[in-house]
Amino acid sequence: MGTVLVLNSGSSSLKYQLIQPDTGESLAHGIVERIGDDGGVPDHEAALRLAFERLTADGGDLDGLGLVAVGHRVVHGGQRLYRPTLVDDAVLDQLRDLSPLAPLHNPPALLGIEVARRVLPDLPHVAVFDTAFFHDLPAAAATYAIDRELAARWQIRRYGFHGTSHQFVSRQAAEFLGAAPESLNQIVLHLGNGASASAIAGGRPVDTSMGLTPMEGLVMGTRSGDIDPGVISYLSRTAGMGVEDIESMLNRRSGMSGLAGEIDFRVVHQRIESGDQNAQLAYDVYIHRLRKYIGAYLAILGHTDVLTFTAGVGENDAQVRRDALTGLAPLGIELDEHLNESPARGARLISAESSPTTVLVIPTNEELAIARECLSVL
């Protein structure tokens, strides 16, 4: 089947992974950081060429990698781009038009695609969108209660993000249980530095926590999640902050970082044990918001077969999982403490035998999902 090179371009970093989509094997992976900084590589083209040097460090060449496509993670596809899309000049123009919807994420992704097309002009390049899985959300979930003409003109709706992960994990959960995705109602909790929740009924998402941007929803590493929009105008009037300053604060200096000064939950737990009240409050706010969304999605689904934790915190922090679900037995969710505390790292069951709702931990693999989406286009 050949291999797919998956690229995730950030403003100052380039993550890469070489994958065999049919077997799911990762042949090589890495990250080039500090792009454009002193001591780093000068630009994204230099970063990509450095990645190629690493991939062929054993003396081979790019032809020997068996590449059949390059897959690009793109955060925002807007309303028109929601399927894996073969990139051409017209698609690049559409991505440029979408940059105002995701000013922190789409421009570096676009730059990465442009560079990769120059360096690898003979390979097909495929864009895979974080928003794609949530494109067909029910109107009641996707629509904000604002002036409808204004919303239509400026494409304001709930788009949702981490869609590649939510789709992959929900399918893996169904496979783990030996069931068809269409037969299950699921809640997926993607808990990493970025965090999001989704409600999936019969294989189709019916709600998700992130909205027009990845800032809405759960408390995250550096993002606030849900906040009264009046806070923005209040800070503008009383603190004299500009829109860009407020946006930067909500994106980069909020969440666990804003409350506790730390995004690593291992450190947060250590600080709580030492009596740090700021760390305790940050953790309490995080768990409170998470439980609030779980309860909301239980109500939306009516009946929930599976609840799955994934991503860095979801996969590795047993205390977060326990605190998120403690006391939910009347709602049909019971953890098995021993299974939850297990150091295992693969897909696993952590609910009690008596729990009507199955609780799982499923490692996410967005790069593999992107690689397989590329083959679906080819």
Secondary structure as GFF3:
##gff-version 3
##sequence-region A 1 378
A	DSSP	beta_strand	3	9	.	.	.	ID=ss1
A	DSSP	beta_strand	13	20	.	.	.	ID=ss2
A	DSSP	beta_strand	25	33	.	.	.	ID=ss3
A	DSSP	alpha_helix	44	55	.	.	.	ID=ss4
A	DSSP	three_ten_helix	62	65	.	.	.	ID=ss5
A	DSSP	beta_strand	67	74	.	.	.	ID=ss6
A	DSSP	beta_strand	85	86	.	.	.	ID=ss7
A	DSSP	alpha_helix	89	98	.	.	.	ID=ss8
A	DSSP	three_ten_helix	99	101	.	.	.	ID=ss9
A	DSSP	alpha_helix	106	119	.	.	.	ID=ss10
A	DSSP	beta_strand	125	129	.	.	.	ID=ss11
A	DSSP	three_ten_helix	132	134	.	.	.	ID=ss12
A	DSSP	alpha_helix	139	142	.	.	.	ID=ss13
A	DSSP	alpha_helix	148	153	.	.	.	ID=ss14
A	DSSP	alpha_helix	163	177	.	.	.	ID=ss15
A	DSSP	three_ten_helix	181	183	.	.	.	ID=ss16
A	DSSP	beta_strand	185	191	.	.	.	ID=ss17
A	DSSP	beta_strand	195	201	.	.	.	ID=ss18
A	DSSP	beta_strand	204	208	.	.	.	ID=ss19
A	DSSP	alpha_helix	230	238	.	.	.	ID=ss20
A	DSSP	alpha_helix	243	252	.	.	.	ID=ss21
A	DSSP	alpha_helix	255	260	.	.	.	ID=ss22
A	DSSP	alpha_helix	265	273	.	.	.	ID=ss23
A	DSSP	alpha_helix	277	301	.	.	.	ID=ss24
A	DSSP	beta_strand	306	310	.	.	.	ID=ss25
A	DSSP	alpha_helix	311	316	.	.	.	ID=ss26
A	DSSP	alpha_helix	318	325	.	.	.	ID=ss27
A	DSSP	three_ten_helix	329	331	.	.	.	ID=ss28
A	DSSP	alpha_helix	337	341	.	.	.	ID=ss29
A	DSSP	beta_strand	348	349	.	.	.	ID=ss30
A	DSSP	beta_strand	358	361	.	.	.	ID=ss31
A	DSSP	alpha_helix	366	377	.	.	.	ID=ss32
###
